[in-house]
Amino acid sequence: MNLLSSKRNTTVDFLRGIAMLMVVLGHTLTGSMKNAEQSLVYNIIWAIQMPLFVVISGYVTKYSKPISDIKELWKVVKKRTFSYMFPWLVWTIIIRGIIFSQKSFLNLKWLVFHMDSGYWFLFTIWIISIIYCLSDYFTNKTKTVGVWKFIVFTSIYLCFLVVVLIVGYLGGLSLLGSKLTLYYLPFYYCGAMFGRYQYKFDNKQRIKDLFISIATISFVFIIFRIHLFDLADTPKDVILRVCASLTGCIALCGLLGPLYKNKAKAFAGVVYIGTHSIEIYLTHYLFLTPLNYIANGKFEIIIIPIINFGLTVLLCTVSIVLLEQNKILAKFLYGKDI
């Protein structure tokens, strides 16, 4: 199993780019169409977009060194904190709170119970990544190998999930985004475990094809029969959403991954978006629906979202290219060294 790689996995960047484009398209639809949430396109987007981001975030842990001592743990925690929480603070407090005068983002009490607003993904993925790092550290301290290492890691990870559940139960599921953390912890785990054990399936194409086929059929069955956005937060509905998202992620990765490998040059733009997904996630709010018009007629329902989507992606890309010419701005706004 190759845990380290000096060469970037562009297929991962391509899939991350697809996820980011889905986020922008979803926000474009809700800003350009009435009842966009009831459309089939939005149903697909809502099922896949954020779960795919989280699955990919878990998957790329395969390229990280195992965390075996406290110094390595602290180093990784600092890196993840700066990468996720520094941009979250800048865009939440300074940009939305101060520059755009959205006073609620300057109210700490309100913010603690409304982490699902604004740039919630950065906070949620930070919490989940820290849980993963701690689980990896404690697992490696046991010096177990093989199946036992898998069992120990899974048990520790589940313990942290229970801790988040207790925090959510005592303080309310809105406290520090507990509900979001609980929901996305399994997706991160699935991505991480697939990354760790992918080598076991690399030479079993028929099994992979069968698995992807079942996932695709299952996803299509769910997506055409149920509006996921309208589901409640009952255990039954949550499980249904998770099943839809997981099968959708498997289908999308399994079908688009090989397509990218065969036509890599044709998707260079999507790969660029994938390598700048955090930047676009943060920036697209500023340029969302530049054509501020709600589509009514049949022609408008098609053309208005397409124009808004294209303009938003273009404006985001141009602004990111310009901002990244300045290392101070790039680090301040996106937490990245250029």
ZAMI-521101 format. One line per 2 residues: number of its first residue (from 1); their letters; for each residue z, x, y of C-alpha. Coordinates in steps of 0.001 Angstrom, whole numbers, always signed. Example, Ala and Ser with C-alpha at 12.3 -4.5 7.8 and 13.67 -1.06 7.14 Angstrom:
1) as) +7800/+12300/-4500; +7140/+13670/-1060
***
This chain:
1) mn) +0/+0/+0; -1058/+1499/+3315
3) ll) +1767/+836/+5752; +409/+3110/+8459
5) ss) -3006/+3096/+10018; -4428/+5144/+12838
7) kr) -7453/+2879/+13008; -7058/-502/+14673
9) nt) -7811/-3521/+12512; -10485/-5258/+14593
11) tv) -10588/-8234/+12213; -7011/-8979/+13260
13) df) -8037/-8657/+16910; -10938/-11041/+16294
15) lr) -8653/-13648/+14726; -6119/-13207/+17512
17) gi) -8961/-13706/+19980; -9928/-16956/+18248
19) am) -6321/-18140/+18527; -6209/-17264/+22238
21) lm) -9489/-19076/+22908; -8047/-22117/+21152
23) vv) -5025/-22020/+23464; -7237/-21934/+26561
25) lg) -9509/-24662/+25179; -6539/-26885/+24339
27) ht) -5146/-26582/+27865; -8635/-27125/+29268
29) lt) -9041/-30359/+27301; -5708/-31798/+28431
31) gs) -6570/-30930/+32022; -10098/-32359/+31899
33) mk) -9947/-35391/+29600; -7884/-38531/+29355
35) na) -6018/-38852/+26038; -7340/-35467/+24931
37) eq) -4433/-35227/+22473; -6031/-37983/+20395
39) sl) -9305/-36118/+19856; -10236/-34390/+16620
41) vy) -10853/-31081/+18391; -7388/-31101/+19929
43) ni) -5866/-32055/+16578; -7403/-28928/+15031
45) iw) -6377/-26730/+17956; -2811/-28013/+18045
47) ai) -2402/-27424/+14321; -3619/-23824/+14329
49) qm) -3330/-22085/+17708; +323/-20944/+17943
51) pl) +1022/-20771/+14189; -1945/-18409/+13854
53) fv) -541/-16167/+16592; +2796/-16015/+14795
55) vi) +1231/-15413/+11374; -795/-12528/+12817
57) sg) +2310/-11105/+14522; +4032/-11083/+11149
59) yv) +988/-9646/+9391; +674/-6596/+11661
61) tk) +4191/-5476/+10708; +2434/-3901/+7700
63) ys) +1322/-1131/+10060; +4889/-347/+11164
65) kp) +7194/+2225/+9627; +10062/+848/+7534
67) is) +13247/+766/+9620; +15785/+2819/+7704
69) di) +18299/+4084/+10289; +19994/+2813/+13417
71) ke) +17998/+5070/+15767; +14708/+3696/+14478
73) lw) +16078/+161/+14756; +17150/+687/+18355
75) kv) +13796/+2266/+19218; +11854/-702/+17809
77) vk) +14173/-3257/+19430; +13719/-1582/+22829
79) kr) +9951/-1512/+22394; +9736/-5174/+21370
81) tf) +12092/-6201/+24163; +10018/-4458/+26801
83) sy) +6717/-5720/+25364; +7802/-9363/+25235
85) mf) +10763/-9945/+27532; +9721/-7842/+30515
87) pw) +6470/-9843/+31034; +8424/-13040/+30362
89) lv) +10898/-12203/+33140; +8173/-11162/+35585
91) wt) +5977/-14223/+35089; +8849/-16709/+34736
93) ii) +11145/-15557/+37531; +8952/-13693/+40003
95) ir) +5561/-15374/+39680; +6418/-18980/+38814
97) gi) +9916/-19065/+40264; +9509/-17118/+43502
99) if) +5783/-16858/+44311; +4854/-20410/+43217
101) sq) +8239/-21858/+44281; +8871/-23632/+40982
103) ks) +12623/-23684/+41566; +13567/-24825/+38075
105) fl) +12543/-21395/+36767; +15189/-19853/+39032
107) nl) +17888/-22144/+37640; +19419/-20184/+34757
109) kw) +21273/-23186/+33318; +18083/-25250/+33276
111) lv) +16072/-22370/+31853; +18478/-21735/+28972
113) fh) +17916/-25300/+27754; +14190/-25410/+28555
115) md) +12844/-22268/+26945; +9961/-24382/+25656
117) sg) +8545/-24505/+29177; +6409/-21832/+30771
119) yw) +5892/-18737/+28652; +8014/-19822/+25709
121) fl) +5906/-17959/+23160; +7036/-14541/+24427
123) ft) +10708/-15442/+24133; +10293/-17041/+20720
125) iw) +8250/-14199/+19233; +10792/-11719/+20639
127) ii) +13672/-13473/+18847; +11699/-13714/+15609
129) si) +10561/-10075/+15736; +14162/-8917/+16286
131) iy) +15247/-10991/+13275; +12490/-9356/+11231
133) cl) +13532/-5861/+12350; +17179/-6503/+11489
135) sd) +16197/-7936/+8109; +14031/-4905/+7394
137) yf) +16809/-2524/+8452; +19516/-4153/+6304
139) tn) +17109/-4413/+3355; +16242/-713/+3497
141) kt) +19934/+171/+3641; +20331/-1408/+193
143) kt) +17703/+1038/-1178; +16284/-1641/-3465
145) vg) +12664/-1498/-4611; +10027/-3798/-6067
147) vw) +10942/-7417/-6679; +14571/-6832/-5742
149) kf) +13561/-5544/-2326; +11546/-8721/-1786
151) iv) +14494/-10869/-2871; +16966/-9001/-656
153) ft) +14690/-9140/+2387; +14025/-12849/+1900
155) si) +17736/-13579/+1504; +18659/-11696/+4670
157) yl) +15835/-13344/+6611; +17051/-16751/+5447
159) cf) +20582/-15866/+6569; +19307/-15252/+10081
161) lv) +17428/-18549/+9918; +20726/-20255/+9063
163) vv) +22377/-18528/+12031; +19682/-19907/+14352
165) li) +20141/-23327/+12738; +23899/-23207/+13396
167) vg) +23320/-22170/+17020; +20880/-25045/+17401
169) yl) +23270/-27480/+15752; +26226/-26486/+17920
171) gg) +24414/-26042/+21228; +21482/-28376/+20747
173) ls) +18055/-27456/+19428; +16892/-26956/+23001
175) ll) +19401/-24104/+23510; +17432/-20855/+23853
177) gs) +14456/-22483/+22164; +16276/-22788/+18823
179) kl) +13890/-25492/+17596; +10839/-23322/+18257
181) tl) +12430/-20296/+16605; +13323/-22317/+13518
183) yy) +9839/-23786/+13311; +7969/-20491/+13628
185) lp) +10238/-18244/+11539; +8480/-19316/+8292
187) fy) +5037/-18545/+9762; +6089/-15026/+10742
189) yc) +7576/-14533/+7275; +4359/-15692/+5572
191) ga) +2279/-13310/+7674; +4625/-10395/+7017
193) mf) +4768/-11007/+3271; +1011/-11341/+2982
195) gr) +641/-8071/+4882; +3072/-6312/+2552
197) yq) +1502/-7542/-663; -2122/-8000/+355
199) yk) -3129/-5023/-1784; -2287/-7071/-4880
201) fd) -5091/-9513/-4032; -7725/-7162/-2649
203) nk) -9689/-6955/-5895; -9219/-10573/-6963
205) qr) -12022/-12268/-5053; -12212/-15370/-7265
207) ik) -8519/-16070/-6811; -8821/-15581/-3045
209) dl) -11858/-17868/-2875; -10060/-20548/-4872
211) fi) -6969/-20283/-2673; -9024/-20490/+531
213) si) -11024/-23435/-837; -7884/-25408/-1667
215) at) -6415/-24620/+1764; -9616/-25674/+3530
217) is) -9887/-28980/+1671; -6195/-29705/+2243
219) fv) -6462/-28959/+5959; -9546/-31148/+6413
221) fi) -7839/-33980/+4501; -4752/-33831/+6756
223) if) -6573/-33300/+10040; -8905/-36273/+9589
225) ri) -6143/-38652/+8543; -3185/-37768/+10782
227) hl) -2751/-37093/+14501; -283/-34234/+14271
229) fd) +580/-34359/+17966; +2048/-37848/+17512
231) la) +4349/-36929/+14645; +8106/-37068/+15184
233) dt) +10644/-34331/+14421; +11820/-35870/+11157
235) pk) +11987/-33471/+8178; +9022/-35229/+6560
237) dv) +6827/-34916/+9640; +7856/-31312/+10288
239) il) +6934/-30365/+6718; +3592/-32133/+7151
241) rv) +2889/-30181/+10355; +3831/-26912/+8660
243) ca) +1515/-27666/+5730; -1331/-28520/+8101
245) sl) -798/-25342/+10119; -490/-23021/+7129
247) tg) -3549/-24418/+5369; -5445/-24307/+8667
249) ci) -4516/-20670/+9256; -5494/-19715/+5709
251) al) -8810/-21569/+6001; -9660/-20088/+9386
253) cg) -8742/-16519/+8414; -10386/-16811/+5027
255) ll) -13669/-18163/+6406; -13973/-16381/+9758
257) gp) -12650/-13003/+8582; -15659/-12260/+6329
259) ly) -18007/-13671/+8975; -16692/-11154/+11506
261) kn) -17063/-8244/+9083; -20732/-9145/+8563
263) ka) -21493/-9784/+12252; -18955/-7588/+14047
265) ka) -21142/-6658/+17035; -21830/-10308/+17833
267) fa) -18122/-10976/+18348; -17224/-8016/+20576
269) gv) -16173/-10390/+23361; -13766/-12257/+21088
271) vy) -12279/-8939/+19934; -11711/-7948/+23572
273) ig) -9845/-11224/+24121; -7809/-10521/+20990
275) th) -6779/-7094/+22235; -5769/-8692/+25542
277) si) -4269/-11890/+24170; -894/-11494/+25902
279) ei) -2615/-10812/+29216; -4802/-13911/+28886
281) yl) -1857/-16009/+27700; +39/-15047/+30851
283) th) -2899/-15156/+33259; -4847/-18251/+32237
285) yl) -2271/-20556/+33826; -3449/-19293/+37232
287) fl) -7096/-20198/+36590; -6781/-23265/+34399
289) tp) -9304/-26074/+35048; -10933/-24602/+38184
291) ln) -13128/-27727/+38253; -10251/-30103/+38973
293) yi) -11848/-33285/+37688; -10969/-35704/+34887
295) an) -13987/-36538/+32737; -14777/-40237/+32356
297) gk) -18372/-40678/+31185; -19722/-39505/+27840
299) fe) -21679/-36655/+29413; -18697/-35557/+31522
301) ii) -16408/-35495/+28486; -18598/-32728/+27096
303) ii) -19717/-30826/+30182; -16507/-30760/+32289
305) pi) -14285/-29154/+29612; -17053/-26663/+28734
307) in) -17396/-25582/+32373; -13626/-25319/+32849
309) fg) -13199/-23410/+29609; -15948/-20916/+30444
311) lt) -14757/-20395/+34023; -11123/-19958/+32966
313) vl) -11979/-17319/+30352; -14309/-15544/+32783
315) lc) -11816/-15512/+35657; -9023/-14321/+33364
317) tv) -11162/-11505/+31975; -12311/-10333/+35405
319) si) -8761/-10398/+36811; -7380/-8466/+33822
321) vl) -10099/-5820/+34040; -9358/-5358/+37748
323) le) -5566/-5352/+37413; -5630/-2843/+34562
325) qn) -7351/-337/+36839; -3885/+152/+38309
327) ki) -1309/+1461/+35838; +1643/+209/+37862
329) la) +296/-3351/+38008; -650/-3260/+34327
331) kf) +2846/-2205/+33338; +4588/-4570/+35747
333) ly) +2546/-7662/+34878; +1833/-7112/+31189
335) gk) +4334/-4504/+30031; +1561/-2195/+28863
337) di) +662/+1438/+29344; -3040/+1848/+30022
***
